[in-house]
């Protein structure tokens, strides 16, 4: 399984690209910022100098501006982020045991 196939990759991978391009306030970049420590430990290259200071609050405020269902969408995004982290950590652990 490649990183592109992990659940949540549709948010996390564009977020990584955004951060590498200096864009810290996109949905994907904010999700990466929320889990930056965990993602870094799992082997991803996160540009820490671009991370948002309060990514959870910034993400929620961004969603409030865009959507009426900001609360439920915010929670769904966090669930996708968690799924991505778990799958990435599992895949890295599996690779090390091969």
TASUL-V403620 format. One record per residue. N is the residue number from 1. RES is the residue in one letter. PSI is psi in whole degrees, 0 to 359 (NA if undefined). Layout:
n:N res:RES psi:PSI
n:N res:RES psi:PSI
This chain:
n:1 res:X psi:134
n:2 res:X psi:166
n:3 res:X psi:331
n:4 res:X psi:338
n:5 res:X psi:354
n:6 res:X psi:146
n:7 res:X psi:132
n:8 res:X psi:354
n:9 res:X psi:332
n:10 res:X psi:343
n:11 res:X psi:318
n:12 res:X psi:315
n:13 res:X psi:316
n:14 res:X psi:328
n:15 res:X psi:319
n:16 res:X psi:316
n:17 res:X psi:317
n:18 res:X psi:313
n:19 res:X psi:320
n:20 res:X psi:339
n:21 res:X psi:11
n:22 res:X psi:11
n:23 res:X psi:108
n:24 res:X psi:349
n:25 res:X psi:37
n:26 res:X psi:163
n:27 res:X psi:311
n:28 res:X psi:316
n:29 res:X psi:322
n:30 res:X psi:322
n:31 res:X psi:316
n:32 res:X psi:319
n:33 res:X psi:321
n:34 res:X psi:320
n:35 res:X psi:25
n:36 res:X psi:316
n:37 res:X psi:313
n:38 res:X psi:318
n:39 res:X psi:323
n:40 res:X psi:316
n:41 res:X psi:332
n:42 res:X psi:358
n:43 res:X psi:4
n:44 res:X psi:147
n:45 res:X psi:105
n:46 res:X psi:123
n:47 res:X psi:95
n:48 res:X psi:339
n:49 res:X psi:348
n:50 res:X psi:359
n:51 res:X psi:143
n:52 res:X psi:145
n:53 res:X psi:317
n:54 res:X psi:74
n:55 res:X psi:325
n:56 res:X psi:311
n:57 res:X psi:318
n:58 res:X psi:317
n:59 res:X psi:314
n:60 res:X psi:317
n:61 res:X psi:321
n:62 res:X psi:315
n:63 res:X psi:324
n:64 res:X psi:326
n:65 res:X psi:333
n:66 res:X psi:335
n:67 res:X psi:151
n:68 res:X psi:332
n:69 res:X psi:43
n:70 res:X psi:318
n:71 res:X psi:310
n:72 res:X psi:324
n:73 res:X psi:320
n:74 res:X psi:313
n:75 res:X psi:322
n:76 res:X psi:320
n:77 res:X psi:319
n:78 res:X psi:324
n:79 res:X psi:319
n:80 res:X psi:320
n:81 res:X psi:314
n:82 res:X psi:316
n:83 res:X psi:317
n:84 res:X psi:313
n:85 res:X psi:314
n:86 res:X psi:314
n:87 res:X psi:319
n:88 res:X psi:313
n:89 res:X psi:318
n:90 res:X psi:316
n:91 res:X psi:322
n:92 res:X psi:319
n:93 res:X psi:319
n:94 res:X psi:319
n:95 res:X psi:322
n:96 res:X psi:334
n:97 res:X psi:356
n:98 res:X psi:NA
